[in-house]
Amino acid sequence: MKDHAAIHAAGAGQQSAEPSGSSSAPPFVETERARARPRAGASAGLTFPRFFTEAGVDPFDEIEWEVRAAAIGNERGEMVFEQRDVEIPKFWSQQATNIVVSKYFRGQIGTPERERSVKQLVGRVVTTITEWARAQKYFASDDDLHAFSDDLKHILVYQKAAFNSPVWFNCGFEKAPQCSACSGTNLSSIRSSRELLAGGGTASGPVSFMKGYDAFAGVIKSGGKTRRAAKMVILDADHPDIVDFINCKVEEEKKAWALIDAGYDGSFTGPAYSSVFFQNSN
């Protein structure tokens, strides 16, 4: 009760008489102080106690692995992707296998450079991040660095968390990897299509410029790899063309469905959606 009273008094604007390092601080405060306090012989940096792993035990060695095939077909029964003899954790689903192998394994299929194991994929990403941390002296000691590396490897291979796609695409593969997902533009500074121009006529409006940007995004893959680009488009809610902005993808979706009903391929990269605007904008 005394500790709670001291906290309430401090919150009411009264200065506590207890020094910052007092042992009578709330237990959770002492716990955080202990974690942040450098250990004897350790340099300044982040301490990282192990949570999922044991020192000296590679997380990959605790997993049962198997060799299987990754195969994806379309609605016509045609094989659109296949890679055989890939090493996957036995507890992974076939869907997870297909997605990871087809999207995130690097290198051309059939070449020695092609990744063939989840060990290579996860190891590539974790090793790169760990070496960045080592170079920047991010952790207090090598033990903390190794604990971070092993725990991150465990988290990823057990699917407890996952990075976004650009990390898997580029980390450990490119010299200066782009690890962020989507970038874009706020078009609110472009005048409304309802505004008159000094020389006569009306302005084009931001939605018309979006068509051009979307077309460029449609022909640019993410680093030339694995998937097409995606771009973020922003328009402030008080812009005069905000309703047109909100409805633009809805109208294009109607056109796409008309093409699909006419027999055009409605897949993600098929001609139905490739023929309409704003499919690369989010």
N, C-alpha and C positions, 0 to 999 in steps of 0.2 A: 504493500500500500504506500510505503514511503517513496519508493521509486516512481510509482504512478503519480503521486502528488508532486514530486519534483518535476516530472515531465509536464504536467498540466500547468504548473507555475511558470515554467520556462515558456510554454506556449502562450501564456497570458501576458508576456512581455517582461516577466521578472527574471533576472539573471540568476542562474543556479550557482550556489556556493561551492559545488563539487568540482574539482579539477577534471579536465577532459579525460585523463587517464585513470580516474578513480575506479576501483574494483567494484563499487556499488552501482555502476552503470547497468542498464538492463542487459540480461544475458545475450540477447541477439546482437547488441552493440559490441560486447566483448568478443563474440564469435567472429564478427566481421573484422574487428581490429586484429585479432590473432591471425586471420587468413591474410590480411594485407601486410602484416609485419614481416620484413625479410628474415629468413632463417639465418642462423649463424653460418658464416662463410659464404653466403649467397650474395650476389650482386643485386642492385636495385632492379626491380622488374616484377612481372606478374607471377604469383605462385599459382600452381594448378594441381590440386590433389586429385589422384585418380578416383574415378567413380565406377566405370564399367569394366576396367581391365586390371591386370596384375603386371607388375614390373617383370620384365624379362620374358614375357609370353606374348608372342605375336598374335593379335586378334584373328588373323587368317588361319592360324593353326588350330583354333578352337572350333572351326566350322567344317562340316562335311560338304565336300564339293562333288559335283558330277559334270560330265560332259554331255551336252545336248545340242539340239539344233534350234536356231531362231528362224521362224518362217512367218511371213505375213502375206495373205492373199486378199484379193478384192472381191466385190460382189459377183463377178463373173467367173470366179474360180481360178483366176490367173495369179501366179506367184509374182508379187511385186518386190519382195525382199526375201533373201535366204542366206544364212551363214551357218555352216555346220561346224561341229566339234568346238563349241565354245564352252569355257569353264565357268560354271554358275553355282552359287550356293544352292544346296539341295532343297532348302526350304523356300526358295523363290518360286513364284508362280510363273507359268508360261507367258502370261501377259507381260509381267515385269521383264522377263527375259527378252521378249520381242522388242519392247520399247527401248531398253537399255542398249541392246546390241545394234539395233537398226539406227538409233539416233545418236548414241554417245560414244560408241567405239570409234576410234580414229584410224585413219589410213585407208587406202583402197583395198577392197576385198580381193583376195587372191595374191596379195603381195606380202612380203615378210614384215612390212611396217604395220600391217593391220593388227589392231588389238584383238586378242582371242580369249581374254579372261577378265572377269570382274576385278581380279587382283590387280591387273594392269591399270584398269580404269580408275579404281579408287586409289590405288597407290600413286598414280600420276598426279592426281589432284591433291591428296594429302601431303605427299612429299614436297610439292611445289609450295603449298601454304606453310609447311613446317620450315622450309629453307628460307622463306621470306621472314618468318618470325626469328629464326636464328641470326640472319644477317642484320636485323634491326634490334637485336638484343631485347626482344619483347618479353622473354620470360626470365625469372630470377636465376634459374640454373638449368643445366642440361636435363636433370631429372624432371623438372617441370615441363620442359620442351617435349621430352619423350612421352610424358603422361598425356599431354595435349594431343600429340600425334596419334598415339594408340587409341585414346578415347574417341577422337574424331573418326578414325578408321572403323572402329566398332559401330558408332552411330550410323555411318553411311552404309556399311555392308549389311547391317541388321534392319535397314529401312526405318530407323527411328526418326530420321530427318533426311532431307535431301537438298542439295543446292539447286538453283535455277539452271536452266539449260546452258546459257553462255559459259558458266563455270566448267561444266562437263565438256563443252565444245573446245574451249580454248586454254584452260588452266593446265600448265605443264606441256603445252604443245606450241603455243605462240610465245615469242620473246617478250612482248608487252601485251598480255591477254586482256581482251575486253570481257569483263566478268559481270557487267550490269545487263539487265534484261532489255528494257524498253526505254527509248529516249524519244523526244518529240518536241512539239512547238506549241506555244500559246499564240493563237491567231487573232486575239482580241484587238490588237492595234490596227488591223485591217478594217477599213471603213465598210459600212453596211452596203449591201446591194440596193438598198432603198435610198441611198444618199446621192445627190446630184453632183456632177463634176463641173468645175469652172468652165471647161471648154464645151460643155454640153454632154448629154447622156447621163448614165448612172454608173456607179462603181460596180466592179465585178463581185465583190463580197468575198468573205473568207471561204465559203463552201466551194466556190469555183477554184480557188487556189489549192484546196485540198485534193482536187482531182489530179492535178499535176504531181503533187507530192506523193499521192497514192500510187500513181503509175510508176514513178521511179522506184518506190519501195517494192513494187511487184516484180521488178526485174533485178533487184539486188538481193542476193541471199546473204545470210548472216556470215560474213567473212568468206563467202563462196562455198559454204559448207551446209550440208544437212537440212536446212529449212530456209524458207523465204524470210525476208525482213518483216518486222512489225514496227509500227510507229504510233506514238501517242499524240493525239490532237486535243487541244484544250481551247474552249471558248468561254469567256466569262458569262455568267448568267444574265448580266444586264446588257449584253450586246444585242442590238436590234435584230440580228439574224439568228438568234439562239434557237428559235423554233425550227428553222430550216436545218440548222446544225443537228438538232435532236432527231429529226425525221429522215435525214439523208440516207442512213444505212437501211432504214425500214423500206424506203422506196426502192433502193437497189436490190434488196432482198426479194421484193415482189418480181422484179425483172428476172432475177436468177431462177426463181421458181417457174416462171413462164417458160424459160429455156429448158429447164428440167422436164417440164410437162411435154415439151416438144421433142424430147428424146435426147437432149444433150447430157453429157456426163456431169453429174452433180457432186462429184468428189471434191475434196479440199482444193486440189490443183487442177480440176477439170475445167473444160471450156465454159460451163455455165457461170461459175463464179469468177473465172478469169476475164470474162467479158463485161463485168459490171464494176462500178467504182466502189471505193472505200472498204475493200476487203482486207487491206493491210493496215487499216487505221483502227485504233482503239480509244 
